[in-house]
Amino acid sequence: MSDLLIQVLDVDGVAVLRPEGFINAHTVRQFEAALEALVREARFTILLDCRDLNYISSAGLGAIMGLIEPVRANGGDILLCDLQKDVHEIFDTLGFTQLYRVFATRDEALQCLKGTH
């Protein structure tokens, strides 16, 4: 089994990227490629559903940071939801919870986005 599985879903026009497992030095390229593919497809409203994400390294955070500028320049945003406690602490410690909107559930994030994309 891979250390990282990534599902990409379309939910009411929102690209929901759902990583499962660990984003680390061995898997970050796979995660980055999935994000870059969405941007290439002009999918600029991206929800990272982290319910099954067990760990994210600084490289994974860098992949998100690397795409936020082109995403926001095109009227979109990257949002986060369903962060497990340990993953939330990583995002919070590095200031990501100040830079990105974080929601308790996917439904809350999607409700917030209704009519904004």
MOPAC internal coordinates of N, CA, C and O (Angstrom, degrees):
PM7 1SCF
backbone

  N    0.0000 0     0.00 0     0.00 0    0    0    0
  C    1.4568 1     0.00 0     0.00 0    1    0    0
  C    1.5262 1   109.63 1     0.00 0    2    1    0
  O    1.2310 1   121.03 1   -38.45 1    3    2    1
  N    1.3123 1   115.63 1   141.55 1    3    2    1
  C    1.4584 1   122.25 1   178.98 1    5    3    2
  C    1.5339 1   110.38 1   -71.29 1    6    5    3
  O    1.2310 1   121.18 1   -25.10 1    7    6    5
  N    1.3363 1   115.34 1   154.90 1    7    6    5
  C    1.4611 1   120.03 1   175.27 1    9    7    6
  C    1.5223 1   111.56 1   -73.88 1   10    9    7
  O    1.2310 1   120.78 1   162.87 1   11   10    9
  N    1.3395 1   116.12 1   -17.13 1   11   10    9
  C    1.4594 1   120.77 1  -177.74 1   13   11   10
  C    1.5245 1   110.37 1  -144.54 1   14   13   11
  O    1.2310 1   121.27 1   -52.06 1   15   14   13
  N    1.3143 1   115.18 1   127.94 1   15   14   13
  C    1.4626 1   122.59 1   170.77 1   17   15   14
  C    1.5227 1   106.21 1  -117.77 1   18   17   15
  O    1.2310 1   120.66 1   -38.36 1   19   18   17
  N    1.3284 1   116.35 1   141.64 1   19   18   17
  C    1.4564 1   119.94 1  -179.55 1   21   19   18
  C    1.5181 1   109.26 1  -128.85 1   22   21   19
  O    1.2310 1   121.33 1   -54.70 1   23   22   21
  N    1.3110 1   115.06 1   125.30 1   23   22   21
  C    1.4657 1   121.93 1   173.72 1   25   23   22
  C    1.5137 1   107.15 1  -105.83 1   26   25   23
  O    1.2310 1   120.41 1   -40.21 1   27   26   25
  N    1.3190 1   116.82 1   139.79 1   27   26   25
  C    1.4537 1   120.95 1   172.95 1   29   27   26
  C    1.5218 1   107.16 1  -123.59 1   30   29   27
  O    1.2310 1   121.30 1   -57.05 1   31   30   29
  N    1.3209 1   115.13 1   122.95 1   31   30   29
  C    1.4589 1   121.48 1  -178.12 1   33   31   30
  C    1.5202 1   109.47 1  -122.10 1   34   33   31
  O    1.2310 1   120.51 1   -23.54 1   35   34   33
  N    1.3042 1   116.63 1   156.46 1   35   34   33
  C    1.4590 1   121.47 1   170.24 1   37   35   34
  C    1.5161 1   107.14 1  -109.26 1   38   37   35
  O    1.2310 1   120.81 1   -60.69 1   39   38   37
  N    1.3184 1   116.06 1   119.31 1   39   38   37
  C    1.4587 1   120.48 1   178.74 1   41   39   38
  C    1.5189 1   107.45 1  -123.77 1   42   41   39
  O    1.2310 1   120.69 1   -74.31 1   43   42   41
  N    1.3172 1   116.28 1   105.69 1   43   42   41
  C    1.4631 1   122.63 1   179.95 1   45   43   42
  C    1.5260 1   112.10 1    52.36 1   46   45   43
  O    1.2310 1   120.28 1  -137.38 1   47   46   45
  N    1.3390 1   117.06 1    42.62 1   47   46   45
  C    1.4558 1   121.23 1   177.11 1   49   47   46
  C    1.5135 1   114.80 1    84.33 1   50   49   47
  O    1.2310 1   120.24 1  -179.98 1   51   50   49
  N    1.3120 1   117.14 1     0.02 1   51   50   49
  C    1.4680 1   121.68 1   177.98 1   53   51   50
  C    1.5275 1   107.92 1  -100.96 1   54   53   51
  O    1.2310 1   120.59 1   -48.50 1   55   54   53
  N    1.3331 1   116.48 1   131.50 1   55   54   53
  C    1.4591 1   120.51 1   175.17 1   57   55   54
  C    1.5248 1   107.76 1   -80.49 1   58   57   55
  O    1.2310 1   120.69 1   -65.46 1   59   58   57
  N    1.3225 1   116.28 1   114.54 1   59   58   57
  C    1.4644 1   121.53 1   179.19 1   61   59   58
  C    1.5299 1   107.17 1  -102.76 1   62   61   59
  O    1.2310 1   120.89 1   -65.29 1   63   62   61
  N    1.3190 1   115.90 1   114.71 1   63   62   61
  C    1.4540 1   121.84 1   178.64 1   65   63   62
  C    1.5202 1   107.12 1  -104.02 1   66   65   63
  O    1.2310 1   121.26 1   -58.21 1   67   66   65
  N    1.3240 1   115.20 1   121.79 1   67   66   65
  C    1.4635 1   120.27 1  -173.28 1   69   67   66
  C    1.5274 1   110.26 1  -120.12 1   70   69   67
  O    1.2310 1   120.34 1   -86.53 1   71   70   69
  N    1.3435 1   116.96 1    93.47 1   71   70   69
  C    1.4587 1   119.23 1   177.01 1   73   71   70
  C    1.5308 1   110.97 1   -78.46 1   74   73   71
  O    1.2310 1   120.90 1   -38.49 1   75   74   73
  N    1.3120 1   115.89 1   141.51 1   75   74   73
  C    1.4655 1   121.10 1   179.06 1   77   75   74
  C    1.5221 1   108.67 1  -127.94 1   78   77   75
  O    1.2310 1   120.67 1   -60.14 1   79   78   77
  N    1.3186 1   116.32 1   119.86 1   79   78   77
  C    1.4553 1   120.57 1   178.93 1   81   79   78
  C    1.5197 1   111.79 1   116.66 1   82   81   79
  O    1.2310 1   121.17 1    51.73 1   83   82   81
  N    1.3377 1   115.37 1  -128.27 1   83   82   81
  C    1.4543 1   121.63 1  -171.38 1   85   83   82
  C    1.5221 1   111.19 1  -126.50 1   86   85   83
  O    1.2310 1   120.65 1   -51.82 1   87   86   85
  N    1.3312 1   116.36 1   128.18 1   87   86   85
  C    1.4589 1   120.78 1   171.78 1   89   87   86
  C    1.5263 1   105.77 1  -102.72 1   90   89   87
  O    1.2310 1   121.56 1   -71.11 1   91   90   89
  N    1.3442 1   114.61 1   108.89 1   91   90   89
  C    1.4578 1   120.68 1  -177.04 1   93   91   90
  C    1.5256 1   108.59 1  -141.85 1   94   93   91
  O    1.2310 1   120.26 1    12.31 1   95   94   93
  N    1.3118 1   117.10 1  -167.69 1   95   94   93
  C    1.4638 1   120.98 1  -177.46 1   97   95   94
  C    1.5339 1   112.12 1   -58.41 1   98   97   95
  O    1.2310 1   120.27 1   150.52 1   99   98   97
  N    1.3322 1   117.09 1   -29.48 1   99   98   97
  C    1.4676 1   120.67 1  -177.86 1  101   99   98
  C    1.5270 1   113.19 1   -82.78 1  102  101   99
  O    1.2310 1   120.25 1   156.19 1  103  102  101
  N    1.3356 1   117.13 1   -23.81 1  103  102  101
  C    1.4645 1   119.91 1  -173.55 1  105  103  102
  C    1.5279 1   113.76 1  -117.16 1  106  105  103
  O    1.2310 1   120.21 1   174.81 1  107  106  105
  N    1.3286 1   117.20 1    -5.19 1  107  106  105
  C    1.4626 1   119.23 1  -173.66 1  109  107  106
  C    1.5272 1   112.42 1   -61.41 1  110  109  107
  O    1.2310 1   119.80 1   146.11 1  111  110  109
  N    1.3201 1   117.98 1   -33.89 1  111  110  109
  C    1.4672 1   120.26 1  -179.25 1  113  111  110
  C    1.5337 1   110.65 1   -63.25 1  114  113  111
  O    1.2310 1   120.65 1   141.45 1  115  114  113
  N    1.3191 1   116.36 1   -38.55 1  115  114  113
  C    1.4699 1   120.99 1   177.92 1  117  115  114
  C    1.5394 1   109.96 1   -63.68 1  118  117  115
  O    1.2310 1   120.39 1   136.30 1  119  118  117
  N    1.3264 1   116.87 1   -43.70 1  119  118  117
  C    1.4628 1   122.46 1   179.13 1  121  119  118
  C    1.5301 1   110.53 1   -64.47 1  122  121  119
  O    1.2310 1   121.04 1   133.42 1  123  122  121
  N    1.3223 1   115.62 1   -46.58 1  123  122  121
  C    1.4596 1   121.05 1   179.77 1  125  123  122
  C    1.5315 1   111.27 1   -61.66 1  126  125  123
  O    1.2310 1   120.42 1   138.92 1  127  126  125
  N    1.3240 1   116.81 1   -41.08 1  127  126  125
  C    1.4655 1   121.44 1   179.25 1  129  127  126
  C    1.5282 1   111.16 1   -62.90 1  130  129  127
  O    1.2310 1   120.16 1   141.14 1  131  130  129
  N    1.3247 1   117.30 1   -38.86 1  131  130  129
  C    1.4684 1   120.80 1   178.95 1  133  131  130
  C    1.5306 1   110.26 1   -65.60 1  134  133  131
  O    1.2310 1   120.22 1   137.70 1  135  134  133
  N    1.3278 1   117.18 1   -42.30 1  135  134  133
  C    1.4695 1   120.52 1   177.44 1  137  135  134
  C    1.5285 1   110.99 1   -65.09 1  138  137  135
  O    1.2310 1   120.83 1   134.36 1  139  138  137
  N    1.3307 1   116.03 1   -45.64 1  139  138  137
  C    1.4659 1   120.27 1  -179.10 1  141  139  138
  C    1.5254 1   111.60 1   -62.52 1  142  141  139
  O    1.2310 1   120.17 1   143.66 1  143  142  141
  N    1.3188 1   117.29 1   -36.34 1  143  142  141
  C    1.4661 1   120.92 1   178.70 1  145  143  142
  C    1.5267 1   110.40 1   -62.47 1  146  145  143
  O    1.2310 1   120.28 1   139.86 1  147  146  145
  N    1.3195 1   117.07 1   -40.14 1  147  146  145
  C    1.4682 1   120.22 1   178.09 1  149  147  146
  C    1.5288 1   110.81 1   -62.89 1  150  149  147
  O    1.2310 1   120.56 1   135.94 1  151  150  149
  N    1.3162 1   116.53 1   -44.06 1  151  150  149
  C    1.4702 1   120.11 1  -179.90 1  153  151  150
  C    1.5305 1   110.21 1   -64.86 1  154  153  151
  O    1.2310 1   120.11 1   138.03 1  155  154  153
  N    1.3404 1   117.39 1   -41.97 1  155  154  153
  C    1.4754 1   120.61 1   177.32 1  157  155  154
  C    1.5289 1   111.25 1   -60.00 1  158  157  155
  O    1.2310 1   120.60 1   147.41 1  159  158  157
  N    1.3316 1   116.46 1   -32.59 1  159  158  157
  C    1.4718 1   121.42 1   179.36 1  161  159  158
  C    1.5292 1   111.64 1   -84.53 1  162  161  159
  O    1.2310 1   120.51 1  -170.41 1  163  162  161
  N    1.3425 1   116.62 1     9.59 1  163  162  161
  C    1.4709 1   123.20 1  -178.71 1  165  163  162
  C    1.5267 1   111.70 1    60.39 1  166  165  163
  O    1.2310 1   120.68 1  -145.00 1  167  166  165
  N    1.3276 1   116.30 1    35.00 1  167  166  165
  C    1.4686 1   122.54 1   175.15 1  169  167  166
  C    1.5256 1   106.45 1   -97.23 1  170  169  167
  O    1.2310 1   120.66 1   -85.96 1  171  170  169
  N    1.3185 1   116.34 1    94.04 1  171  170  169
  C    1.4601 1   120.78 1  -170.77 1  173  171  170
  C    1.5306 1   113.77 1  -101.48 1  174  173  171
  O    1.2310 1   120.01 1   176.68 1  175  174  173
  N    1.3182 1   117.59 1    -3.32 1  175  174  173
  C    1.4618 1   120.49 1   172.49 1  177  175  174
  C    1.5188 1   106.19 1  -108.19 1  178  177  175
  O    1.2310 1   121.46 1   -73.90 1  179  178  177
  N    1.3329 1   114.80 1   106.10 1  179  178  177
  C    1.4614 1   121.52 1  -171.90 1  181  179  178
  C    1.5284 1   109.63 1  -122.28 1  182  181  179
  O    1.2310 1   121.07 1   -53.36 1  183  182  181
  N    1.3155 1   115.56 1   126.64 1  183  182  181
  C    1.4561 1   121.51 1   176.36 1  185  183  182
  C    1.5228 1   107.81 1  -110.80 1  186  185  183
  O    1.2310 1   120.74 1   -61.93 1  187  186  185
  N    1.3308 1   116.19 1   118.07 1  187  186  185
  C    1.4586 1   120.95 1   174.47 1  189  187  186
  C    1.5247 1   107.94 1   -88.09 1  190  189  187
  O    1.2310 1   120.96 1   -73.46 1  191  190  189
  N    1.3131 1   115.78 1   106.54 1  191  190  189
  C    1.4652 1   122.07 1   178.56 1  193  191  190
  C    1.5244 1   106.79 1   -90.17 1  194  193  191
  O    1.2310 1   120.92 1   -74.89 1  195  194  193
  N    1.3239 1   115.85 1   105.11 1  195  194  193
  C    1.4666 1   121.86 1  -170.38 1  197  195  194
  C    1.5212 1   114.25 1   -99.90 1  198  197  195
  O    1.2310 1   119.87 1  -159.86 1  199  198  197
  N    1.3232 1   117.85 1    20.14 1  199  198  197
  C    1.4691 1   119.69 1  -175.90 1  201  199  198
  C    1.5227 1   113.04 1   -59.24 1  202  201  199
  O    1.2310 1   119.90 1   149.86 1  203  202  201
  N    1.3319 1   117.79 1   -30.14 1  203  202  201
  C    1.4604 1   120.70 1  -178.91 1  205  203  202
  C    1.5289 1   112.77 1  -110.72 1  206  205  203
  O    1.2310 1   120.85 1  -164.59 1  207  206  205
  N    1.3413 1   115.97 1    15.41 1  207  206  205
  C    1.4575 1   120.38 1   177.04 1  209  207  206
  C    1.5239 1   108.47 1   -88.35 1  210  209  207
  O    1.2310 1   120.71 1   -60.94 1  211  210  209
  N    1.3265 1   116.24 1   119.06 1  211  210  209
  C    1.4604 1   121.15 1  -177.17 1  213  211  210
  C    1.5253 1   113.41 1   -90.45 1  214  213  211
  O    1.2310 1   120.63 1   155.17 1  215  214  213
  N    1.3439 1   116.39 1   -24.83 1  215  214  213
  C    1.4628 1   120.08 1  -176.46 1  217  215  214
  C    1.5184 1   109.30 1  -162.52 1  218  217  215
  O    1.2310 1   120.61 1   -35.73 1  219  218  217
  N    1.3353 1   116.43 1   144.27 1  219  218  217
  C    1.4549 1   121.46 1   171.47 1  221  219  218
  C    1.5184 1   108.07 1  -136.30 1  222  221  219
  O    1.2310 1   121.02 1   -50.32 1  223  222  221
  N    1.3219 1   115.66 1   129.68 1  223  222  221
  C    1.4638 1   121.27 1  -179.31 1  225  223  222
  C    1.5278 1   109.73 1   -88.01 1  226  225  223
  O    1.2310 1   121.26 1    -5.18 1  227  226  225
  N    1.3234 1   115.20 1   174.82 1  227  226  225
  C    1.4638 1   119.69 1   176.94 1  229  227  226
  C    1.5215 1   110.69 1   -61.88 1  230  229  227
  O    1.2310 1   119.78 1   149.89 1  231  230  229
  N    1.3163 1   118.02 1   -30.11 1  231  230  229
  C    1.4668 1   120.72 1   177.06 1  233  231  230
  C    1.5323 1   110.47 1   -64.59 1  234  233  231
  O    1.2310 1   120.63 1   140.42 1  235  234  233
  N    1.3224 1   116.40 1   -39.58 1  235  234  233
  C    1.4675 1   120.24 1   177.09 1  237  235  234
  C    1.5163 1   111.60 1   -65.24 1  238  237  235
  O    1.2310 1   120.71 1   138.62 1  239  238  237
  N    1.3284 1   116.25 1   -41.38 1  239  238  237
  C    1.4594 1   120.43 1   177.05 1  241  239  238
  C    1.5215 1   110.12 1   -64.03 1  242  241  239
  O    1.2310 1   120.72 1   142.67 1  243  242  241
  N    1.3256 1   116.22 1   -37.33 1  243  242  241
  C    1.4637 1   120.53 1   177.24 1  245  243  242
  C    1.5182 1   112.38 1   -63.42 1  246  245  243
  O    1.2310 1   120.29 1   144.94 1  247  246  245
  N    1.3272 1   117.05 1   -35.06 1  247  246  245
  C    1.4674 1   121.19 1   177.77 1  249  247  246
  C    1.5285 1   110.48 1   -63.32 1  250  249  247
  O    1.2310 1   120.68 1   140.56 1  251  250  249
  N    1.3291 1   116.30 1   -39.44 1  251  250  249
  C    1.4684 1   120.80 1   178.05 1  253  251  250
  C    1.5242 1   109.57 1   -68.18 1  254  253  251
  O    1.2310 1   120.66 1   132.96 1  255  254  253
  N    1.3258 1   116.34 1   -47.04 1  255  254  253
  C    1.4680 1   120.72 1  -179.63 1  257  255  254
  C    1.5246 1   111.73 1   -60.98 1  258  257  255
  O    1.2310 1   120.91 1   144.30 1  259  258  257
  N    1.3253 1   115.87 1   -35.70 1  259  258  257
  C    1.4571 1   120.44 1  -177.99 1  261  259  258
  C    1.5121 1   114.06 1   -65.28 1  262  261  259
  O    1.2310 1   120.30 1   159.56 1  263  262  261
  N    1.3174 1   117.04 1   -20.44 1  263  262  261
  C    1.4678 1   120.05 1  -177.34 1  265  263  262
  C    1.5221 1   113.66 1  -109.45 1  266  265  263
  O    1.2310 1   119.60 1   172.25 1  267  266  265
  N    1.3214 1   118.38 1    -7.75 1  267  266  265
  C    1.4628 1   118.74 1  -175.03 1  269  267  266
  C    1.5283 1   111.96 1   -64.97 1  270  269  267
  O    1.2310 1   120.00 1   143.42 1  271  270  269
  N    1.3237 1   117.60 1   -36.58 1  271  270  269
  C    1.4623 1   119.82 1  -178.80 1  273  271  270
  C    1.5341 1   112.68 1   -63.44 1  274  273  271
  O    1.2310 1   119.29 1   127.15 1  275  274  273
  N    1.3455 1   118.95 1   -52.85 1  275  274  273
  C    1.4714 1   117.27 1   177.76 1  277  275  274
  C    1.5282 1   112.99 1   -64.21 1  278  277  275
  O    1.2310 1   119.89 1   147.62 1  279  278  277
  N    1.3224 1   117.81 1   -32.38 1  279  278  277
  C    1.4660 1   120.90 1   178.59 1  281  279  278
  C    1.5273 1   109.78 1   -64.32 1  282  281  279
  O    1.2310 1   120.39 1   129.10 1  283  282  281
  N    1.3212 1   116.86 1   -50.90 1  283  282  281
  C    1.4673 1   120.22 1  -178.75 1  285  283  282
  C    1.5229 1   112.17 1   -69.74 1  286  285  283
  O    1.2310 1   120.07 1   148.37 1  287  286  285
  N    1.3302 1   117.48 1   -31.63 1  287  286  285
  C    1.4721 1   120.73 1   177.52 1  289  287  286
  C    1.5296 1   110.99 1   -64.13 1  290  289  287
  O    1.2310 1   120.55 1   157.11 1  291  290  289
  N    1.3226 1   116.55 1   -22.89 1  291  290  289
  C    1.4631 1   121.68 1   178.74 1  293  291  290
  C    1.5255 1   112.15 1  -102.10 1  294  293  291
  O    1.2310 1   120.41 1  -158.89 1  295  294  293
  N    1.3295 1   116.82 1    21.11 1  295  294  293
  C    1.4593 1   121.10 1   174.62 1  297  295  294
  C    1.5143 1   115.24 1    79.77 1  298  297  295
  O    1.2310 1   120.20 1  -167.89 1  299  298  297
  N    1.3162 1   117.23 1    12.11 1  299  298  297
  C    1.4618 1   120.60 1  -178.59 1  301  299  298
  C    1.5089 1   112.23 1  -106.35 1  302  301  299
  O    1.2310 1   121.58 1    13.40 1  303  302  301
  N    1.3160 1   114.58 1  -166.60 1  303  302  301
  C    1.4531 1   120.68 1   178.07 1  305  303  302
  C    1.5254 1   108.47 1  -163.09 1  306  305  303
  O    1.2310 1   121.38 1   -19.65 1  307  306  305
  N    1.3369 1   114.97 1   160.35 1  307  306  305
  C    1.4594 1   121.94 1   172.21 1  309  307  306
  C    1.5208 1   106.09 1  -112.44 1  310  309  307
  O    1.2310 1   120.72 1   -56.97 1  311  310  309
  N    1.3145 1   116.23 1   123.03 1  311  310  309
  C    1.4567 1   121.91 1  -179.60 1  313  311  310
  C    1.5251 1   108.79 1  -116.24 1  314  313  311
  O    1.2310 1   120.88 1   -20.78 1  315  314  313
  N    1.3143 1   115.92 1   159.22 1  315  314  313
  C    1.4582 1   122.05 1  -178.82 1  317  315  314
  C    1.5238 1   109.56 1  -123.37 1  318  317  315
  O    1.2310 1   120.57 1   -34.79 1  319  318  317
  N    1.3271 1   116.51 1   145.21 1  319  318  317
  C    1.4646 1   119.05 1   175.09 1  321  319  318
  C    1.5164 1   110.49 1  -148.55 1  322  321  319
  O    1.2310 1   121.74 1   -18.14 1  323  322  321
  N    1.3292 1   114.28 1   161.86 1  323  322  321
  C    1.4665 1   122.96 1   174.63 1  325  323  322
  C    1.5246 1   113.20 1    55.22 1  326  325  323
  O    1.2310 1   120.41 1  -135.53 1  327  326  325
  N    1.3292 1   116.83 1    44.47 1  327  326  325
  C    1.4575 1   119.92 1  -179.87 1  329  327  326
  C    1.5295 1   110.42 1   -75.83 1  330  329  327
  O    1.2310 1   120.55 1   -52.94 1  331  330  329
  N    1.3254 1   116.56 1   127.06 1  331  330  329
  C    1.4555 1   120.14 1   173.06 1  333  331  330
  C    1.5310 1   108.09 1   -66.37 1  334  333  331
  O    1.2310 1   120.60 1   -21.76 1  335  334  333
  N    1.3117 1   116.46 1   158.24 1  335  334  333
  C    1.4665 1   121.66 1  -174.86 1  337  335  334
  C    1.5295 1   112.43 1   -52.12 1  338  337  335
  O    1.2310 1   119.66 1   128.82 1  339  338  337
  N    1.3199 1   118.26 1   -51.18 1  339  338  337
  C    1.4627 1   121.45 1  -177.56 1  341  339  338
  C    1.5282 1   111.97 1   -64.25 1  342  341  339
  O    1.2310 1   120.65 1   139.44 1  343  342  341
  N    1.3239 1   116.37 1   -40.56 1  343  342  341
  C    1.4666 1   120.79 1   179.20 1  345  343  342
  C    1.5283 1   109.79 1   -68.20 1  346  345  343
  O    1.2310 1   120.22 1   139.77 1  347  346  345
  N    1.3243 1   117.19 1   -40.23 1  347  346  345
  C    1.4669 1   120.74 1   177.91 1  349  347  346
  C    1.5270 1   110.01 1   -59.98 1  350  349  347
  O    1.2310 1   120.49 1   138.55 1  351  350  349
  N    1.3271 1   116.67 1   -41.45 1  351  350  349
  C    1.4661 1   120.19 1   179.66 1  353  351  350
  C    1.5233 1   111.70 1   -61.99 1  354  353  351
  O    1.2310 1   120.06 1   142.11 1  355  354  353
  N    1.3296 1   117.49 1   -37.89 1  355  354  353
  C    1.4682 1   121.10 1   177.06 1  357  355  354
  C    1.5251 1   109.64 1   -63.93 1  358  357  355
  O    1.2310 1   120.28 1   130.32 1  359  358  357
  N    1.3297 1   117.07 1   -49.68 1  359  358  357
  C    1.4672 1   120.75 1   179.36 1  361  359  358
  C    1.5276 1   110.82 1   -60.74 1  362  361  359
  O    1.2310 1   120.60 1   137.67 1  363  362  361
  N    1.3216 1   116.46 1   -42.33 1  363  362  361
  C    1.4651 1   121.23 1  -177.11 1  365  363  362
  C    1.5297 1   111.29 1   -68.21 1  366  365  363
  O    1.2310 1   120.25 1   134.16 1  367  366  365
  N    1.3094 1   117.13 1   -45.84 1  367  366  365
  C    1.4697 1   121.84 1  -179.03 1  369  367  366
  C    1.5293 1   111.09 1   -58.40 1  370  369  367
  O    1.2310 1   120.39 1   142.44 1  371  370  369
  N    1.3094 1   116.86 1   -37.56 1  371  370  369
  C    1.4668 1   121.00 1  -177.55 1  373  371  370
  C    1.5266 1   113.20 1   -91.73 1  374  373  371
  O    1.2310 1   120.31 1  -172.83 1  375  374  373
  N    1.3349 1   117.01 1     7.17 1  375  374  373
  C    1.4565 1   121.02 1   174.28 1  377  375  374
  C    1.5137 1   115.97 1    83.78 1  378  377  375
  O    1.2310 1   120.06 1  -173.54 1  379  378  377
  N    1.3181 1   117.50 1     6.46 1  379  378  377
  C    1.4688 1   120.15 1  -178.24 1  381  379  378
  C    1.5251 1   112.24 1   -66.68 1  382  381  379
  O    1.2310 1   120.31 1   151.75 1  383  382  381
  N    1.3271 1   117.02 1   -28.25 1  383  382  381
  C    1.4638 1   118.86 1  -179.78 1  385  383  382
  C    1.5235 1   110.81 1   -71.74 1  386  385  383
  O    1.2310 1   119.98 1   166.84 1  387  386  385
  N    1.3347 1   117.64 1   -13.16 1  387  386  385
  C    1.4661 1   121.73 1   174.02 1  389  387  386
  C    1.5283 1   111.08 1   -89.75 1  390  389  387
  O    1.2310 1   120.41 1   153.86 1  391  390  389
  N    1.3288 1   116.82 1   -26.14 1  391  390  389
  C    1.4649 1   122.02 1  -176.01 1  393  391  390
  C    1.5222 1   113.87 1   -92.57 1  394  393  391
  O    1.2310 1   120.74 1   155.24 1  395  394  393
  N    1.3310 1   116.18 1   -24.76 1  395  394  393
  C    1.4602 1   121.98 1  -175.02 1  397  395  394
  C    1.5214 1   109.60 1  -126.34 1  398  397  395
  O    1.2310 1   121.22 1   -31.74 1  399  398  397
  N    1.3185 1   115.26 1   148.26 1  399  398  397
  C    1.4663 1   118.98 1   174.88 1  401  399  398
  C    1.5249 1   108.66 1   -77.72 1  402  401  399
  O    1.2310 1   121.26 1   -49.83 1  403  402  401
  N    1.3334 1   115.19 1   130.17 1  403  402  401
  C    1.4619 1   121.91 1  -177.84 1  405  403  402
  C    1.5241 1   108.44 1  -117.93 1  406  405  403
  O    1.2310 1   120.58 1   -48.27 1  407  406  405
  N    1.3202 1   116.51 1   131.73 1  407  406  405
  C    1.4570 1   122.54 1  -178.37 1  409  407  406
  C    1.5203 1   110.12 1  -122.04 1  410  409  407
  O    1.2310 1   120.89 1   -30.98 1  411  410  409
  N    1.3144 1   115.90 1   149.02 1  411  410  409
  C    1.4629 1   121.08 1  -179.86 1  413  411  410
  C    1.5262 1   111.29 1   -66.43 1  414  413  411
  O    1.2310 1   120.20 1   143.00 1  415  414  413
  N    1.3420 1   117.22 1   -37.00 1  415  414  413
  C    1.4663 1   120.69 1  -176.90 1  417  415  414
  C    1.5224 1   110.91 1  -135.83 1  418  417  415
  O    1.2310 1   121.25 1   -17.89 1  419  418  417
  N    1.3173 1   115.21 1   162.11 1  419  418  417
  C    1.4606 1   120.80 1   176.01 1  421  419  418
  C    1.5229 1   110.13 1   -62.03 1  422  421  419
  O    1.2310 1   120.41 1   138.02 1  423  422  421
  N    1.3365 1   116.82 1   -41.98 1  423  422  421
  C    1.4663 1   120.15 1  -179.17 1  425  423  422
  C    1.5191 1   112.05 1   -59.76 1  426  425  423
  O    1.2310 1   120.17 1   139.34 1  427  426  425
  N    1.3452 1   117.29 1   -40.66 1  427  426  425
  C    1.4691 1   120.23 1   178.41 1  429  427  426
  C    1.5214 1   110.66 1   -62.86 1  430  429  427
  O    1.2310 1   120.46 1   136.67 1  431  430  429
  N    1.3186 1   116.73 1   -43.33 1  431  430  429
  C    1.4739 1   120.85 1  -179.86 1  433  431  430
  C    1.5351 1   110.26 1   -64.15 1  434  433  431
  O    1.2310 1   120.30 1   134.57 1  435  434  433
  N    1.3267 1   117.03 1   -45.43 1  435  434  433
  C    1.4578 1   120.26 1  -179.42 1  437  435  434
  C    1.5198 1   111.68 1   -64.72 1  438  437  435
  O    1.2310 1   120.86 1   141.89 1  439  438  437
  N    1.3284 1   115.96 1   -38.11 1  439  438  437
  C    1.4747 1   120.48 1   178.30 1  441  439  438
  C    1.5384 1   108.97 1   -61.92 1  442  441  439
  O    1.2310 1   120.33 1   136.87 1  443  442  441
  N    1.3112 1   116.98 1   -43.13 1  443  442  441
  C    1.4634 1   122.03 1   179.64 1  445  443  442
  C    1.5259 1   110.57 1   -62.41 1  446  445  443
  O    1.2310 1   120.28 1   144.64 1  447  446  445
  N    1.3120 1   117.07 1   -35.36 1  447  446  445
  C    1.4585 1   121.31 1  -176.65 1  449  447  446
  C    1.5267 1   114.24 1   -81.22 1  450  449  447
  O    1.2310 1   120.16 1   164.00 1  451  450  449
  N    1.3092 1   117.29 1   -16.00 1  451  450  449
  C    1.4762 1   119.24 1  -177.55 1  453  451  450
  C    1.5258 1   110.24 1   -51.84 1  454  453  451
  O    1.2310 1   121.56 1   -55.58 1  455  454  453
  N    1.3132 1   114.62 1   124.42 1  455  454  453
  C    1.4683 1   119.50 1   177.55 1  457  455  454
  C    1.5240 1   114.54 1    82.38 1  458  457  455
  O    1.2310 1   119.24 1  -178.23 1  459  458  457
  N    1.3587 1   119.05 1     1.77 1  459  458  457
  C    1.4558 1   119.33 1  -178.98 1  461  459  458
  C    1.5285 1   112.95 1  -108.06 1  462  461  459
  O    1.2310 1   119.66 1  -176.78 1  463  462  461
  N    1.3215 1   118.26 1     3.22 1  463  462  461
  C    1.4654 1   119.50 1   179.94 1  465  463  462
  C    1.5111 1   111.02 1  -127.22 1  466  465  463
  O    1.2310 1   120.10 1   180.00 1  467  466  465

